[in-house]
């Protein structure tokens, strides 16, 4: 079964390779629009925007990594300042504050895993 994931763009190629699942940010430079959507997701300041990105790509899993690194890399790509309340900070630092459509599922020393939920 195909279950797409969204992860920081630089982690996506390895995750796609090892999981056999498609990543929003793809597995190479050929997925620039997916990279941009991944970046926009993690820098979003509102859950509606984040959810629209997940729905557009039919994402089943969100993989969250060090929010400081994700925020800095993402802001450099978009050429924008890092928002104070970006999605990446909430999902990394305060999983209990995730919205209903993102269910905290697992974590290890490297990151957190959220499962998406449809209405």
N, CA, C and O atoms as a GROMACS GRO file, in nm:
protein
  476
    1UNK      N    1   0.084  -0.118   0.000
    1UNK     CA    2   0.000   0.000   0.000
    1UNK      C    3   0.089   0.125   0.000
    1UNK      O    4   0.186   0.132   0.074
    2UNK      N    5   0.054   0.220  -0.082
    2UNK     CA    6   0.129   0.345  -0.091
    2UNK      C    7   0.077   0.443   0.013
    2UNK      O    8  -0.043   0.473   0.017
    3UNK      N    9   0.168   0.493   0.096
    3UNK     CA   10   0.133   0.587   0.204
    3UNK      C   11   0.234   0.703   0.201
    3UNK      O   12   0.336   0.696   0.270
    4UNK      N   13   0.208   0.808   0.124
    4UNK     CA   14   0.303   0.919   0.111
    4UNK      C   15   0.336   0.985   0.245
    4UNK      O   16   0.255   0.987   0.338
    5UNK      N   17   0.457   1.037   0.253
    5UNK     CA   18   0.501   1.105   0.374
    5UNK      C   19   0.551   1.245   0.340
    5UNK      O   20   0.586   1.275   0.226
    6UNK      N   21   0.552   1.330   0.441
    6UNK     CA   22   0.612   1.462   0.431
    6UNK      C   23   0.719   1.470   0.539
    6UNK      O   24   0.693   1.441   0.656
    7UNK      N   25   0.838   1.509   0.499
    7UNK     CA   26   0.952   1.521   0.590
    7UNK      C   27   1.037   1.639   0.543
    7UNK      O   28   1.018   1.688   0.432
    8UNK      N   29   1.131   1.685   0.626
    8UNK     CA   30   1.224   1.787   0.578
    8UNK      C   31   1.288   1.739   0.448
    8UNK      O   32   1.323   1.622   0.434
    9UNK      N   33   1.304   1.832   0.355
    9UNK     CA   34   1.344   1.795   0.219
    9UNK      C   35   1.474   1.716   0.212
    9UNK      O   36   1.485   1.625   0.130
   10UNK      N   37   1.572   1.746   0.295
   10UNK     CA   38   1.700   1.678   0.284
   10UNK      C   39   1.697   1.536   0.341
   10UNK      O   40   1.786   1.456   0.314
   11UNK      N   41   1.594   1.504   0.420
   11UNK     CA   42   1.579   1.369   0.473
   11UNK      C   43   1.495   1.280   0.382
   11UNK      O   44   1.501   1.158   0.391
   12UNK      N   45   1.416   1.342   0.296
   12UNK     CA   46   1.320   1.268   0.215
   12UNK      C   47   1.380   1.161   0.124
   12UNK      O   48   1.324   1.052   0.115
   13UNK      N   49   1.493   1.186   0.055
   13UNK     CA   50   1.546   1.081  -0.031
   13UNK      C   51   1.578   0.951   0.044
   13UNK      O   52   1.546   0.843  -0.003
   14UNK      N   53   1.642   0.962   0.159
   14UNK     CA   54   1.676   0.841   0.236
   14UNK      C   55   1.551   0.773   0.290
   14UNK      O   56   1.541   0.650   0.289
   15UNK      N   57   1.455   0.852   0.338
   15UNK     CA   58   1.332   0.793   0.391
   15UNK      C   59   1.256   0.723   0.279
   15UNK      O   60   1.204   0.613   0.298
   16UNK      N   61   1.250   0.786   0.162
   16UNK     CA   62   1.181   0.724   0.047
   16UNK      C   63   1.250   0.593   0.009
   16UNK      O   64   1.184   0.493  -0.019
   17UNK      N   65   1.381   0.594   0.007
   17UNK     CA   66   1.457   0.474  -0.030
   17UNK      C   67   1.430   0.360   0.068
   17UNK      O   68   1.397   0.249   0.028
   18UNK      N   69   1.446   0.388   0.197
   18UNK     CA   70   1.435   0.282   0.297
   18UNK      C   71   1.292   0.239   0.325
   18UNK      O   72   1.269   0.124   0.363
   19UNK      N   73   1.196   0.328   0.307
   19UNK     CA   74   1.057   0.292   0.334
   19UNK      C   75   0.984   0.238   0.212
   19UNK      O   76   0.884   0.167   0.223
   20UNK      N   77   1.036   0.272   0.095
   20UNK     CA   78   0.967   0.234  -0.028
   20UNK      C   79   0.841   0.316  -0.052
   20UNK      O   80   0.758   0.281  -0.136
   21UNK      N   81   0.826   0.426   0.021
   21UNK     CA   82   0.708   0.511   0.010
   21UNK      C   83   0.746   0.645  -0.055
   21UNK      O   84   0.860   0.689  -0.043
   22UNK      N   85   0.652   0.707  -0.124
   22UNK     CA   86   0.682   0.836  -0.188
   22UNK      C   87   0.682   0.951  -0.087
   22UNK      O   88   0.598   0.956   0.004
   23UNK      N   89   0.776   1.041  -0.105
   23UNK     CA   90   0.783   1.159  -0.020
   23UNK      C   91   0.740   1.282  -0.097
   23UNK      O   92   0.763   1.291  -0.218
   24UNK      N   93   0.678   1.376  -0.030
   24UNK     CA   94   0.636   1.501  -0.093
   24UNK      C   95   0.756   1.570  -0.155
   24UNK      O   96   0.748   1.621  -0.267
   25UNK      N   97   0.868   1.572  -0.083
   25UNK     CA   98   0.988   1.638  -0.133
   25UNK      C   99   1.065   1.550  -0.230
   25UNK      O  100   1.172   1.589  -0.277
   26UNK      N  101   1.013   1.433  -0.261
   26UNK     CA  102   1.073   1.347  -0.362
   26UNK      C  103   1.202   1.282  -0.319
   26UNK      O  104   1.239   1.281  -0.202
   27UNK      N  105   1.269   1.228  -0.418
   27UNK     CA  106   1.394   1.158  -0.391
   27UNK      C  107   1.510   1.222  -0.467
   27UNK      O  108   1.620   1.166  -0.469
   28UNK      N  109   1.488   1.336  -0.529
   28UNK     CA  110   1.596   1.403  -0.601
   28UNK      C  111   1.559   1.548  -0.628
   28UNK      O  112   1.454   1.596  -0.585
   29UNK      N  113   1.647   1.617  -0.699
   29UNK     CA  114   1.624   1.757  -0.735
   29UNK      C  115   1.506   1.773  -0.830
   29UNK      O  116   1.461   1.885  -0.854
   30UNK      N  117   1.455   1.664  -0.884
   30UNK     CA  118   1.344   1.670  -0.979
   30UNK      C  119   1.212   1.708  -0.912
   30UNK      O  120   1.113   1.732  -0.981
   31UNK      N  121   1.209   1.713  -0.781
   31UNK     CA  122   1.085   1.742  -0.709
   31UNK      C  123   1.090   1.878  -0.642
   31UNK      O  124   1.060   1.891  -0.523
   32UNK      N  125   1.127   1.980  -0.717
   32UNK     CA  126   1.140   2.114  -0.658
   32UNK      C  127   1.007   2.166  -0.604
   32UNK      O  128   1.006   2.232  -0.500
   33UNK      N  129   0.896   2.139  -0.671
   33UNK     CA  130   0.768   2.186  -0.619
   33UNK      C  131   0.733   2.114  -0.489
   33UNK      O  132   0.673   2.174  -0.400
   34UNK      N  133   0.769   1.987  -0.478
   34UNK     CA  134   0.746   1.913  -0.354
   34UNK      C  135   0.833   1.965  -0.241
   34UNK      O  136   0.789   1.972  -0.126
   35UNK      N  137   0.956   2.001  -0.273
   35UNK     CA  138   1.045   2.060  -0.173
   35UNK      C  139   0.984   2.190  -0.123
   35UNK      O  140   0.981   2.216  -0.003
   36UNK      N  141   0.935   2.272  -0.215
   36UNK     CA  142   0.873   2.400  -0.176
   36UNK      C  143   0.750   2.376  -0.088
   36UNK      O  144   0.729   2.450   0.009
   37UNK      N  145   0.670   2.276  -0.120
   37UNK     CA  146   0.552   2.247  -0.036
   37UNK      C  147   0.592   2.197   0.102
   37UNK      O  148   0.528   2.232   0.201
   38UNK      N  149   0.697   2.117   0.109
   38UNK     CA  150   0.746   2.069   0.238
   38UNK      C  151   0.792   2.188   0.324
   38UNK      O  152   0.760   2.197   0.442
   39UNK      N  153   0.866   2.278   0.262
   39UNK     CA  154   0.914   2.397   0.331
   39UNK      C  155   0.797   2.484   0.377
   39UNK      O  156   0.796   2.531   0.491
   40UNK      N  157   0.698   2.504   0.291
   40UNK     CA  158   0.581   2.584   0.327
   40UNK      C  159   0.503   2.520   0.442
   40UNK      O  160   0.451   2.590   0.529
   41UNK      N  161   0.494   2.387   0.441
   41UNK     CA  162   0.426   2.318   0.551
   41UNK      C  163   0.494   2.349   0.684
   41UNK      O  164   0.429   2.393   0.779
   42UNK      N  165   0.624   2.327   0.691
   42UNK     CA  166   0.695   2.344   0.818
   42UNK      C  167   0.700   2.489   0.865
   42UNK      O  168   0.711   2.514   0.986
   43UNK      N  169   0.694   2.585   0.773
   43UNK     CA  170   0.695   2.726   0.812
   43UNK      C  171   0.556   2.786   0.828
   43UNK      O  172   0.543   2.901   0.871
   44UNK      N  173   0.452   2.711   0.795
   44UNK     CA  174   0.316   2.763   0.807
   44UNK      C  175   0.289   2.808   0.950
   44UNK      O  176   0.335   2.747   1.046
   45UNK      N  177   0.214   2.916   0.962
   45UNK     CA  178   0.176   2.966   1.095
   45UNK      C  179   0.033   2.930   1.129
   45UNK      O  180  -0.012   2.955   1.241
   46UNK      N  181  -0.039   2.873   1.035
   46UNK     CA  182  -0.177   2.835   1.063
   46UNK      C  183  -0.200   2.691   1.017
   46UNK      O  184  -0.140   2.644   0.920
   47UNK      N  185  -0.287   2.624   1.089
   47UNK     CA  186  -0.311   2.482   1.062
   47UNK      C  187  -0.389   2.459   0.934
   47UNK      O  188  -0.379   2.353   0.873
   48UNK      N  189  -0.465   2.558   0.892
   48UNK     CA  190  -0.540   2.543   0.767
   48UNK      C  191  -0.445   2.528   0.648
   48UNK      O  192  -0.463   2.439   0.565
   49UNK      N  193  -0.345   2.614   0.641
   49UNK     CA  194  -0.246   2.606   0.534
   49UNK      C  195  -0.173   2.472   0.539
   49UNK      O  196  -0.154   2.407   0.437
   50UNK      N  197  -0.132   2.433   0.659
   50UNK     CA  198  -0.062   2.305   0.675
   50UNK      C  199  -0.149   2.189   0.628
   50UNK      O  200  -0.103   2.100   0.556
   51UNK      N  201  -0.274   2.191   0.667
   51UNK     CA  202  -0.365   2.083   0.630
   51UNK      C  203  -0.389   2.078   0.479
   51UNK      O  204  -0.395   1.970   0.421
   52UNK      N  205  -0.401   2.193   0.415
   52UNK     CA  206  -0.420   2.198   0.270
   52UNK      C  207  -0.303   2.133   0.197
   52UNK      O  208  -0.322   2.062   0.098
   53UNK      N  209  -0.183   2.157   0.244
   53UNK     CA  210  -0.064   2.096   0.183
   53UNK      C  211  -0.070   1.945   0.199
   53UNK      O  212  -0.043   1.871   0.104
   54UNK      N  213  -0.103   1.898   0.318
   54UNK     CA  214  -0.113   1.754   0.342
   54UNK      C  215  -0.220   1.690   0.254
   54UNK      O  216  -0.198   1.584   0.196
   55UNK      N  217  -0.334   1.754   0.244
   55UNK     CA  218  -0.443   1.699   0.163
   55UNK      C  219  -0.408   1.698   0.015
   55UNK      O  220  -0.439   1.603  -0.056
   56UNK      N  221  -0.344   1.804  -0.032
   56UNK     CA  222  -0.305   1.814  -0.173
   56UNK      C  223  -0.217   1.696  -0.215
   56UNK      O  224  -0.229   1.645  -0.326
   57UNK      N  225  -0.130   1.656  -0.126
   57UNK     CA  226  -0.036   1.546  -0.156
   57UNK      C  227  -0.082   1.411  -0.100
   57UNK      O  228  -0.012   1.311  -0.114
   58UNK      N  229  -0.200   1.409  -0.038
   58UNK     CA  230  -0.255   1.286   0.021
   58UNK      C  231  -0.156   1.221   0.120
   58UNK      O  232  -0.134   1.100   0.118
   59UNK      N  233  -0.098   1.305   0.203
   59UNK     CA  234   0.004   1.262   0.298
   59UNK      C  235  -0.058   1.177   0.408
   59UNK      O  236  -0.162   1.212   0.465
   60UNK      N  237   0.007   1.064   0.438
   60UNK     CA  238  -0.037   0.975   0.546
   60UNK      C  239   0.048   0.994   0.672
   60UNK      O  240  -0.001   0.976   0.783
   61UNK      N  241   0.174   1.030   0.653
   61UNK     CA  242   0.268   1.043   0.765
   61UNK      C  243   0.346   1.173   0.755
   61UNK      O  244   0.385   1.215   0.646
   62UNK      N  245   0.369   1.237   0.870
   62UNK     CA  246   0.454   1.355   0.878
   62UNK      C  247   0.569   1.321   0.970
   62UNK      O  248   0.549   1.278   1.084
   63UNK      N  249   0.690   1.341   0.920
   63UNK     CA  250   0.811   1.313   0.998
   63UNK      C  251   0.871   1.448   1.037
   63UNK      O  252   0.903   1.531   0.951
   64UNK      N  253   0.888   1.468   1.167
   64UNK     CA  254   0.935   1.595   1.221
   64UNK      C  255   1.075   1.577   1.276
   64UNK      O  256   1.104   1.480   1.346
   65UNK      N  257   1.161   1.671   1.242
   65UNK     CA  258   1.301   1.668   1.282
   65UNK      C  259   1.331   1.796   1.358
   65UNK      O  260   1.243   1.881   1.373
   66UNK      N  261   1.451   1.812   1.407
   66UNK     CA  262   1.496   1.929   1.482
   66UNK      C  263   1.438   2.059   1.425
   66UNK      O  264   1.475   2.102   1.316
   67UNK      N  265   1.347   2.119   1.499
   67UNK     CA  266   1.273   2.235   1.448
   67UNK      C  267   1.362   2.355   1.417
   67UNK      O  268   1.333   2.430   1.323
   68UNK      N  269   1.467   2.376   1.492
   68UNK     CA  270   1.556   2.489   1.464
   68UNK      C  271   1.622   2.472   1.327
   68UNK      O  272   1.627   2.566   1.247
   69UNK      N  273   1.672   2.354   1.301
   69UNK     CA  274   1.737   2.327   1.172
   69UNK      C  275   1.636   2.335   1.058
   69UNK      O  276   1.665   2.393   0.953
   70UNK      N  277   1.519   2.276   1.078
   70UNK     CA  278   1.414   2.280   0.975
   70UNK      C  279   1.374   2.424   0.946
   70UNK      O  280   1.361   2.463   0.830
   71UNK      N  281   1.355   2.503   1.050
   71UNK     CA  282   1.314   2.643   1.033
   71UNK      C  283   1.421   2.723   0.957
   71UNK      O  284   1.388   2.797   0.865
   72UNK      N  285   1.546   2.707   0.995
   72UNK     CA  286   1.653   2.782   0.929
   72UNK      C  287   1.668   2.743   0.783
   72UNK      O  288   1.678   2.830   0.696
   73UNK      N  289   1.669   2.613   0.754
   73UNK     CA  290   1.681   2.567   0.616
   73UNK      C  291   1.561   2.612   0.533
   73UNK      O  292   1.576   2.655   0.419
   74UNK      N  293   1.443   2.600   0.591
   74UNK     CA  294   1.321   2.636   0.519
   74UNK      C  295   1.315   2.786   0.490
   74UNK      O  296   1.278   2.827   0.380
   75UNK      N  297   1.352   2.867   0.588
   75UNK     CA  298   1.347   3.012   0.567
   75UNK      C  299   1.450   3.055   0.462
   75UNK      O  300   1.425   3.149   0.386
   76UNK      N  301   1.564   2.987   0.457
   76UNK     CA  302   1.664   3.018   0.356
   76UNK      C  303   1.612   2.986   0.216
   76UNK      O  304   1.637   3.061   0.122
   77UNK      N  305   1.539   2.877   0.202
   77UNK     CA  306   1.485   2.840   0.071
   77UNK      C  307   1.380   2.940   0.025
   77UNK      O  308   1.380   2.981  -0.091
   78UNK      N  309   1.291   2.980   0.115
   78UNK     CA  310   1.184   3.073   0.077
   78UNK      C  311   1.227   3.220   0.083
   78UNK      O  312   1.158   3.307   0.030
   79UNK      N  313   1.340   3.246   0.147
   79UNK     CA  314   1.385   3.384   0.160
   79UNK      C  315   1.298   3.465   0.254
   79UNK      O  316   1.280   3.586   0.237
   80UNK      N  317   1.243   3.397   0.355
   80UNK     CA  318   1.155   3.461   0.451
   80UNK      C  319   1.211   3.448   0.592
   80UNK      O  320   1.291   3.359   0.620
   81UNK      N  321   1.167   3.537   0.680
   81UNK     CA  322   1.203   3.524   0.821
   81UNK      C  323   1.131   3.404   0.879
   81UNK      O  324   1.024   3.365   0.831
   82UNK      N  325   1.188   3.346   0.982
   82UNK     CA  326   1.126   3.231   1.049
   82UNK      C  327   1.010   3.282   1.135
   82UNK      O  328   1.031   3.364   1.223
   83UNK      N  329   0.889   3.233   1.109
   83UNK     CA  330   0.775   3.273   1.193
   83UNK      C  331   0.791   3.221   1.336
   83UNK      O  332   0.842   3.111   1.356
   84UNK      N  333   0.748   3.298   1.432
   84UNK     CA  334   0.762   3.258   1.573
   84UNK      C  335   0.682   3.133   1.606
   84UNK      O  336   0.725   3.053   1.690
   85UNK      N  337   0.567   3.116   1.543
   85UNK     CA  338   0.479   3.003   1.575
   85UNK      C  339   0.466   2.907   1.458
   85UNK      O  340   0.357   2.857   1.429
   86UNK      N  341   0.576   2.882   1.392
   86UNK     CA  342   0.574   2.792   1.276
   86UNK      C  343   0.534   2.651   1.319
   86UNK      O  344   0.562   2.608   1.431
   87UNK      N  345   0.470   2.580   1.228
   87UNK     CA  346   0.426   2.443   1.251
   87UNK      C  347   0.541   2.355   1.300
   87UNK      O  348   0.522   2.271   1.388
   88UNK      N  349   0.660   2.373   1.244
   88UNK     CA  350   0.773   2.287   1.282
   88UNK      C  351   0.803   2.297   1.432
   88UNK      O  352   0.839   2.197   1.494
   89UNK      N  353   0.789   2.416   1.490
   89UNK     CA  354   0.815   2.432   1.633
   89UNK      C  355   0.710   2.361   1.718
   89UNK      O  356   0.744   2.293   1.814
   90UNK      N  357   0.585   2.376   1.682
   90UNK     CA  358   0.477   2.313   1.758
   90UNK      C  359   0.491   2.161   1.754
   90UNK      O  360   0.486   2.095   1.858
   91UNK      N  361   0.508   2.105   1.634
   91UNK     CA  362   0.514   1.960   1.621
   91UNK      C  363   0.638   1.900   1.687
   91UNK      O  364   0.633   1.788   1.738
   92UNK      N  365   0.748   1.973   1.687
   92UNK     CA  366   0.871   1.923   1.747
   92UNK      C  367   0.871   1.939   1.899
   92UNK      O  368   0.908   1.847   1.972
   93UNK      N  369   0.829   2.055   1.947
   93UNK     CA  370   0.844   2.087   2.089
   93UNK      C  371   0.721   2.056   2.175
   93UNK      O  372   0.735   2.022   2.293
   94UNK      N  373   0.603   2.065   2.118
   94UNK     CA  374   0.480   2.047   2.197
   94UNK      C  375   0.379   1.960   2.122
   94UNK      O  376   0.277   2.011   2.076
   95UNK      N  377   0.406   1.831   2.108
   95UNK     CA  378   0.318   1.742   2.032
   95UNK      C  379   0.173   1.743   2.080
   95UNK      O  380   0.081   1.720   2.001
   96UNK      N  381   0.150   1.771   2.207
   96UNK     CA  382   0.013   1.773   2.260
   96UNK      C  383  -0.069   1.888   2.200
   96UNK      O  384  -0.192   1.886   2.208
   97UNK      N  385  -0.002   1.986   2.141
   97UNK     CA  386  -0.073   2.099   2.080
   97UNK      C  387  -0.098   2.079   1.931
   97UNK      O  388  -0.146   2.170   1.863
   98UNK      N  389  -0.067   1.961   1.881
   98UNK     CA  390  -0.094   1.933   1.739
   98UNK      C  391  -0.245   1.931   1.716
   98UNK      O  392  -0.321   1.895   1.806
   99UNK      N  393  -0.289   1.970   1.597
   99UNK     CA  394  -0.433   1.970   1.569
   99UNK      C  395  -0.487   1.828   1.554
   99UNK      O  396  -0.410   1.732   1.546
  100UNK      N  397  -0.617   1.816   1.551
  100UNK     CA  398  -0.684   1.686   1.547
  100UNK      C  399  -0.642   1.600   1.428
  100UNK      O  400  -0.644   1.478   1.437
  101UNK      N  401  -0.603   1.663   1.318
  101UNK     CA  402  -0.571   1.586   1.197
  101UNK      C  403  -0.427   1.533   1.195
  101UNK      O  404  -0.387   1.467   1.099
  102UNK      N  405  -0.350   1.562   1.298
  102UNK     CA  406  -0.215   1.509   1.312
  102UNK      C  407  -0.205   1.436   1.446
  102UNK      O  408  -0.206   1.499   1.552
  103UNK      N  409  -0.195   1.306   1.442
  103UNK     CA  410  -0.192   1.223   1.562
  103UNK      C  411  -0.049   1.181   1.591
  103UNK      O  412   0.014   1.112   1.512
  104UNK      N  413   0.002   1.225   1.706
  104UNK     CA  414   0.137   1.188   1.748
  104UNK      C  415   0.144   1.036   1.762
  104UNK      O  416   0.066   0.977   1.837
  105UNK      N  417   0.236   0.974   1.690
  105UNK     CA  418   0.240   0.828   1.684
  105UNK      C  419   0.366   0.765   1.741
  105UNK      O  420   0.360   0.655   1.797
  106UNK      N  421   0.480   0.832   1.727
  106UNK     CA  422   0.606   0.773   1.775
  106UNK      C  423   0.714   0.881   1.779
  106UNK      O  424   0.701   0.988   1.720
  107UNK      N  425   0.820   0.849   1.852
  107UNK     CA  426   0.938   0.935   1.851
  107UNK      C  427   1.060   0.853   1.887
  107UNK      O  428   1.050   0.748   1.950
  108UNK      N  429   1.175   0.905   1.844
  108UNK     CA  430   1.303   0.848   1.886
  108UNK      C  431   1.398   0.966   1.906
  108UNK      O  432   1.353   1.081   1.910
  109UNK      N  433   1.524   0.940   1.919
  109UNK     CA  434   1.620   1.047   1.944
  109UNK      C  435   1.634   1.144   1.829
  109UNK      O  436   1.686   1.255   1.848
  110UNK      N  437   1.591   1.106   1.711
  110UNK     CA  438   1.607   1.191   1.593
  110UNK      C  439   1.484   1.273   1.558
  110UNK      O  440   1.496   1.384   1.505
  111UNK      N  441   1.365   1.221   1.586
  111UNK     CA  442   1.247   1.295   1.544
  111UNK      C  443   1.117   1.237   1.594
  111UNK      O  444   1.114   1.146   1.678
  112UNK      N  445   1.010   1.292   1.540
  112UNK     CA  446   0.874   1.250   1.579
  112UNK      C  447   0.796   1.211   1.454
  112UNK      O  448   0.824   1.259   1.344
  113UNK      N  449   0.698   1.124   1.475
  113UNK     CA  450   0.615   1.075   1.366
  113UNK      C  451   0.469   1.104   1.398
  113UNK      O  452   0.421   1.074   1.507
  114UNK      N  453   0.400   1.163   1.301
  114UNK     CA  454   0.257   1.192   1.314
  114UNK      C  455   0.182   1.121   1.202
  114UNK      O  456   0.229   1.116   1.088
  115UNK      N  457   0.067   1.067   1.235
  115UNK     CA  458  -0.022   1.005   1.137
  115UNK      C  459  -0.130   1.107   1.104
  115UNK      O  460  -0.183   1.172   1.194
  116UNK      N  461  -0.163   1.120   0.977
  116UNK     CA  462  -0.270   1.212   0.940
  116UNK      C  463  -0.405   1.143   0.951
  116UNK      O  464  -0.416   1.022   0.934
  117UNK      N  465  -0.507   1.223   0.979
  117UNK     CA  466  -0.643   1.172   0.995
  117UNK      C  467  -0.734   1.253   0.904
  117UNK      O  468  -0.726   1.376   0.897
  118UNK      N  469  -0.821   1.183   0.833
  118UNK     CA  470  -0.921   1.251   0.751
  118UNK      C  471  -1.047   1.270   0.835
  118UNK      O  472  -1.066   1.202   0.936
  119UNK      N  473  -1.131   1.360   0.794
  119UNK     CA  474  -1.256   1.385   0.868
  119UNK      C  475  -1.344   1.266   0.870
  119UNK      O  476  -1.452   1.271   0.928
   0.00000   0.00000   0.00000
